[in-house]
Each structure stands twice: as C-alpha cells, then as structure tokens.
Amino acid sequence: MVANRRLFIPFLLVALVFFSSLSVAAEVDLLVVDDAMLFSSSEESILEESAAGLSDQYDMDIVIVTTNDSQGKNSREYADDYFDYQGYGRGNDYSGILFLIDMDNREAYISTSGKGIVYLTDERIDRILDAVESDLFDGDYYGAASGFLRKTEEYLLAGIPSDQHTVEEGSEENKLTPIEAALSLLASLGIGGGFYGSVKSGYRMKNPPNPFSYRNNSIVNLADKGDRLVDTSVTSRIIPRTPPPGSRGSSSGRSTVHRSSSGRMHGGGGRKF
C-alpha cells in the first residue's frame, strides 16, 4: 500500500502539470476574449471563427479583447501587455493585431506587432477606427468588432503599402539638434540684420530736397488716360491641406512604433467613445 502510494504521488504531479499546460494553451488559443461581457455567445462564436480564419490565412494572431478593468493602465498599455503576456503573436517577430474595447477608459485601441505593423500603417488604423466609431458610440460593440475584422481583412488583402516605413516614437526625425538650432538662429539674425541695414541706408539721403521749393514742387502734368477692360477669366482650384511635418498621418505609409513594457515594439492607435 505504501509503495503504491509512493508511485501514485509522482504520477499525480505529472498529470497536474500536463493538464495545467493544456489549460494555458487552450486559453492562448482563444482569439476573442470578452471579459466585459459585451457579446452574446453566438456573436462571440462568429467573431472567434472569423478571427481564426483570418489569422491562419495571414499567419498572424488577430485578437479581439474587451475589458471593464484596465488595471490602472491606459488603453495602449493594456492592449500591448495583453498581447505580449498572454502569449499572442506568431513567428519570431510575434506577428499579430489586437483590437481592444476598453470600457474602463472608454476607448477602442488597435495594437500591432511584427507583420501587423507593416500592414496596418497609421493611416489605415485611423480609417479602421473611423469605420467602427459610430457603432461604439451607439453601443453596438459586436458591430464594432465585426467592422474591425472586415476593414482589417480589406487592408491585409490590399497588401503592404509601397511607401511603408517605420518610425519610432520620440525619434530624432524632424527635430533640430542643439547645434542646428544655434546655426539657424545665427543665420536668421544675420539675414535680418542685413535687411535692416539695407533699408535704413536706403532712407538716408545725402542732399534732401527743399520741401518749400515751390517751383519744382508745383509742376503738374495732367493727361487724359482711360483703362479699357478687354477680357477676364477666373480660375479656381482647391488647395489641399498639408499636415505639419512629423505629425501622425503626414505619410500614408508611415507606421509609428513604440516599445511596450515587455521590451517589444508595437504600432497602434486609439479612439475615445
């Protein structure tokens, strides 16, 4: 009896480890995690099936998460951390896209990783959020999640933009170094000083005329002149607005990235509702 008990205990421990690993794997396999209970069971099943098909087709995890408790984080931090620490992401670059409906911060956020960063540029993320914004304000969260999958599939099918490029948030792009700023200041002062000197010397006359010289000042030459309008034409055009350099959306192919708490690089963007 004692020998059997000794054999049973190691077997029990191995079984517990095995089944716990299975439960963790099953949890990671879920692509739709509705912690805020915003979807019905049938809606959740439809979203899960759609997300799984899209994930397998493009070899990246397409994830939908809802929450009522962001654990004191903002939406970007919560979305990035959930993706990283729950084991999502395929391949060495952890490719994937996560759509978060954060009821705590009242914000929808899209977090991208790996291939997801190059597919969903800043402009494309903004357009996806444009497409789901009305559903979020109306409380149609299933419609918003479905819209996210639909627009994401549209952009994945369109492929990576030809002008796609990645810029790290807070990088030195479009920023002046202290030396460049000092040189710019000196150049502007020099140009301004030269212009001031030339104007001042132009107004300094060596032999100013006598303002009371009535003979020279009383010459009047009257002539009959008339202007005749021959023809007119008006051309109008719309001048497009150009975003300031370095602003989000200044390039359609730009993907702005940042580093999450795990140390990985993520792209993304959010919208309050």
C-alpha positions as CSV (number, residue, x, y, z in Angstrom):
1,M,0.0,0.0,0.0
2,V,2.8,2.4,0.9
3,A,4.7,1.5,-2.3
4,N,1.6,2.1,-4.4
5,R,1.1,5.5,-2.7
6,R,4.6,6.5,-3.5
7,L,4.1,5.6,-7.1
8,F,0.8,7.5,-7.2
9,I,2.1,10.8,-6.0
10,P,4.6,11.4,-8.8
11,F,2.0,10.3,-11.3
12,L,-0.5,12.8,-9.9
13,L,2.1,15.6,-10.0
14,V,2.9,14.9,-13.7
15,A,-0.8,14.8,-14.5
16,L,-1.4,18.1,-12.8
17,V,1.4,19.7,-14.7
18,F,0.2,18.2,-18.0
19,F,-3.4,19.3,-17.6
20,S,-2.4,22.8,-16.4
21,S,-0.3,23.3,-19.5
22,L,-3.2,22.2,-21.6
23,S,-5.5,24.7,-20.0
24,V,-2.9,27.5,-20.6
25,A,-2.6,26.5,-24.2
26,A,-6.4,26.5,-24.6
27,E,-6.6,29.9,-23.1
28,V,-4.0,31.3,-25.5
29,D,-5.8,29.7,-28.5
30,L,-8.8,31.9,-27.8
31,L,-8.7,34.9,-30.2
32,V,-11.8,36.5,-28.8
33,V,-11.7,37.3,-25.0
34,D,-14.9,39.0,-23.9
35,D,-14.1,39.9,-20.3
36,A,-16.5,42.8,-20.4
37,M,-19.4,40.5,-21.5
38,L,-20.3,42.7,-24.5
39,F,-21.1,39.9,-26.9
40,S,-23.7,37.1,-26.8
41,S,-22.4,33.5,-27.0
42,S,-23.4,33.3,-30.7
43,E,-21.8,36.6,-31.5
44,E,-18.6,35.5,-29.7
45,S,-18.5,32.2,-31.7
46,I,-18.9,34.1,-35.0
47,L,-16.1,36.5,-34.1
48,E,-13.9,33.7,-33.0
49,E,-14.4,31.8,-36.2
50,S,-13.8,34.9,-38.4
51,A,-10.6,35.9,-36.4
52,A,-9.3,32.3,-36.6
53,G,-9.7,32.1,-40.3
54,L,-8.1,35.5,-40.9
55,S,-5.2,34.6,-38.5
56,D,-4.4,31.3,-40.3
57,Q,-4.7,33.0,-43.7
58,Y,-2.1,35.6,-43.0
59,D,-0.1,33.7,-40.3
60,M,-0.6,36.3,-37.5
61,D,-2.8,36.4,-34.5
62,I,-5.9,38.6,-35.0
63,V,-7.3,39.1,-31.5
64,I,-10.3,40.9,-30.0
65,V,-10.4,41.7,-26.3
66,T,-12.9,43.6,-24.2
67,T,-12.4,44.7,-20.6
68,N,-14.1,46.6,-17.8
69,D,-10.9,46.8,-15.7
70,S,-7.7,48.2,-17.4
71,Q,-5.8,47.6,-14.1
72,G,-4.8,51.2,-13.9
73,K,-3.2,51.3,-17.3
74,N,-4.2,53.3,-20.3
75,S,-5.7,51.6,-23.3
76,R,-2.4,51.4,-25.2
77,E,-0.5,49.8,-22.3
78,Y,-3.3,47.3,-21.6
79,A,-3.6,46.3,-25.2
80,D,0.2,45.9,-25.7
81,D,0.7,44.0,-22.4
82,Y,-2.3,41.7,-23.0
83,F,-0.9,40.7,-26.4
84,D,2.6,40.2,-25.1
85,Y,2.0,38.5,-21.7
86,Q,-0.9,36.2,-22.9
87,G,1.3,34.6,-25.4
88,Y,-0.1,36.0,-28.7
89,G,2.0,36.6,-31.8
90,R,3.2,34.2,-34.5
91,G,6.8,33.7,-35.7
92,N,10.0,35.2,-34.4
93,D,8.6,38.7,-34.7
94,Y,5.4,37.9,-32.8
95,S,3.1,39.0,-35.7
96,G,-0.4,40.0,-34.8
97,I,-3.1,42.6,-34.4
98,L,-5.2,43.2,-31.3
99,F,-8.4,45.2,-31.1
100,L,-9.3,46.3,-27.6
101,I,-12.7,47.7,-26.5
102,D,-11.7,49.3,-23.2
103,M,-14.9,50.1,-21.2
104,D,-12.8,51.4,-18.3
105,N,-11.1,54.1,-20.3
106,R,-13.9,54.3,-22.9
107,E,-11.5,53.9,-25.7
108,A,-11.0,51.5,-28.6
109,Y,-7.4,50.7,-29.3
110,I,-5.6,48.7,-32.0
111,S,-2.2,47.3,-31.1
112,T,0.0,45.8,-33.9
113,S,3.1,43.7,-33.7
114,G,5.5,42.1,-36.3
115,K,3.9,41.9,-39.7
116,G,0.8,43.7,-38.3
117,I,2.9,46.9,-38.0
118,V,3.7,47.0,-41.7
119,Y,0.2,46.0,-42.9
120,L,-1.7,48.5,-40.6
121,T,0.0,51.9,-41.1
122,D,-1.0,54.9,-39.0
123,E,-3.4,56.0,-41.7
124,R,-5.0,52.6,-42.1
125,I,-5.5,52.3,-38.3
126,D,-7.2,55.7,-38.3
127,R,-9.5,54.5,-41.1
128,I,-10.5,51.4,-39.2
129,L,-11.3,53.4,-36.2
130,D,-13.3,55.8,-38.4
131,A,-15.3,52.8,-39.6
132,V,-16.2,51.4,-36.1
133,E,-16.6,54.8,-34.3
134,S,-20.4,55.1,-34.9
135,D,-21.0,51.6,-33.6
136,L,-19.0,52.2,-30.5
137,F,-21.0,55.4,-29.7
138,D,-24.2,53.5,-30.4
139,G,-23.3,50.7,-28.0
140,D,-23.2,48.2,-30.9
141,Y,-19.9,46.5,-29.8
142,Y,-20.5,43.4,-31.9
143,G,-20.9,45.7,-34.9
144,A,-17.6,47.4,-34.0
145,A,-15.7,44.2,-33.6
146,S,-17.1,42.9,-36.9
147,G,-16.2,46.2,-38.6
148,F,-12.7,45.8,-37.3
149,L,-12.3,42.4,-38.8
150,R,-13.9,43.5,-42.1
151,K,-11.6,46.5,-42.5
152,T,-8.5,44.7,-41.3
153,E,-9.1,41.9,-43.9
154,E,-9.5,44.6,-46.5
155,Y,-6.1,46.1,-45.8
156,L,-4.4,42.7,-45.4
157,L,-5.8,41.8,-48.8
158,A,-4.5,45.1,-50.3
159,G,-1.0,44.2,-49.1
160,I,1.8,46.3,-47.6
161,P,1.8,49.9,-48.9
162,S,4.7,50.6,-51.4
163,D,5.8,53.6,-49.3
164,Q,5.5,51.8,-45.9
165,H,8.2,52.9,-43.4
166,T,8.5,52.5,-39.7
167,V,9.4,55.5,-37.4
168,E,10.0,55.0,-33.7
169,E,8.0,57.3,-31.4
170,G,10.2,60.1,-30.0
171,S,13.0,59.6,-32.5
172,E,15.0,62.5,-33.9
173,E,13.1,62.6,-37.1
174,N,12.1,66.2,-37.9
175,K,13.9,67.5,-34.8
176,L,16.7,70.0,-34.7
177,T,19.9,69.2,-32.8
178,P,21.2,72.0,-30.5
179,I,23.9,72.8,-33.0
180,E,21.4,73.0,-35.8
181,A,19.2,75.2,-33.8
182,A,22.1,77.6,-32.9
183,L,23.2,77.8,-36.5
184,S,19.6,78.5,-37.6
185,L,19.3,81.3,-35.0
186,L,22.6,82.9,-36.1
187,A,21.7,82.7,-39.8
188,S,18.3,84.3,-39.2
189,L,19.9,87.1,-37.1
190,G,22.4,87.8,-39.9
191,I,19.8,87.9,-42.6
192,G,17.5,90.1,-40.5
193,G,20.4,92.5,-39.6
194,G,21.5,92.8,-43.2
195,F,18.0,93.5,-44.4
196,Y,17.5,96.2,-41.7
197,G,20.8,97.9,-42.6
198,S,20.0,98.0,-46.3
199,V,16.6,99.5,-45.7
200,K,18.0,102.1,-43.3
201,S,20.7,103.2,-45.7
202,G,18.2,103.5,-48.5
203,Y,16.2,106.1,-46.5
204,R,19.3,108.1,-45.6
205,M,19.6,110.7,-48.3
206,K,22.7,112.8,-48.7
207,N,21.1,116.0,-50.2
208,P,17.5,116.1,-49.3
209,P,15.4,118.5,-51.5
210,N,14.0,121.7,-50.1
211,P,10.3,120.9,-49.3
212,F,9.5,124.6,-49.8
213,S,10.9,124.8,-53.4
214,Y,7.5,125.9,-54.9
215,R,8.8,126.0,-58.5
216,N,9.9,122.4,-58.5
217,N,7.0,121.2,-56.4
218,S,4.3,123.0,-58.3
219,I,4.8,121.2,-61.7
220,V,1.7,119.3,-62.6
221,N,1.3,117.2,-65.7
222,L,-2.4,116.3,-66.4
223,A,-3.1,113.8,-69.1
224,D,-6.3,112.1,-70.2
225,K,-5.9,108.3,-69.6
226,G,-8.5,105.6,-69.8
227,D,-8.4,101.9,-69.0
228,R,-10.5,99.6,-71.2
229,L,-11.4,96.1,-70.0
230,V,-10.7,93.7,-72.8
231,D,-11.4,90.3,-71.3
232,T,-11.5,88.5,-68.0
233,S,-11.2,84.9,-66.9
234,V,-11.3,83.3,-63.4
235,T,-9.6,80.1,-62.5
236,S,-10.2,78.4,-59.1
237,R,-8.8,75.3,-57.5
238,I,-8.9,73.6,-54.1
239,I,-5.6,73.9,-52.2
240,P,-5.1,70.7,-50.2
241,R,-4.1,71.0,-46.6
242,T,-0.7,69.6,-45.8
243,P,-0.2,68.1,-42.3
244,P,2.7,69.6,-40.4
245,P,6.0,67.6,-40.8
246,G,6.4,64.7,-38.4
247,S,2.7,64.7,-37.5
248,R,0.8,61.4,-37.4
249,G,-0.7,60.8,-40.8
250,S,1.8,63.0,-42.7
251,S,2.7,60.0,-44.8
252,S,0.2,57.4,-45.9
253,G,2.8,54.6,-45.5
254,R,4.1,55.6,-42.0
255,S,3.9,53.2,-39.1
256,T,4.7,54.8,-35.8
257,V,6.0,52.3,-33.3
258,H,6.8,52.4,-29.5
259,R,8.3,50.0,-27.0
260,S,5.9,48.2,-24.6
261,S,6.7,47.1,-21.0
262,S,7.9,43.8,-22.3
263,G,10.5,45.5,-24.5
264,R,8.8,44.6,-27.8
265,M,8.0,47.1,-30.5
266,H,4.3,47.8,-31.2
267,G,2.4,50.1,-33.5
268,G,-1.1,51.2,-32.9
269,G,-3.7,53.9,-32.3
270,G,-6.9,54.5,-30.3
271,R,-10.1,56.5,-30.3
272,K,-12.3,57.6,-27.4
273,F,-16.0,56.8,-27.4
